[in-house]
Amino acid sequence: MKNDWPVKQRKYAILFAATILAARKLNEIGVKSCPARECAIADAIENAKRILEKIDERWPSKTN
């Protein structure tokens, strides 16, 4: 059975980074649901994914 823990760790890393990246913008927008809020969240997720991809390029994981 394949261990899916690295995938879960990556998802949590993306969530954590996206939360940090979106925090200031979301604070400015407020709690109301609106297109700007959804866009800020989507942008933060994409930025976090890009950052993690760059990290993976620079320091690739060692697999057997």
Summary of the structure (lengths in Angstrom):
residues: 64
radius of gyration: 14.7
end to end distance: 15.4
largest distance: 47.5
contacts: 134
relative contact order: 0.15
helix: 77%
strand: 0%
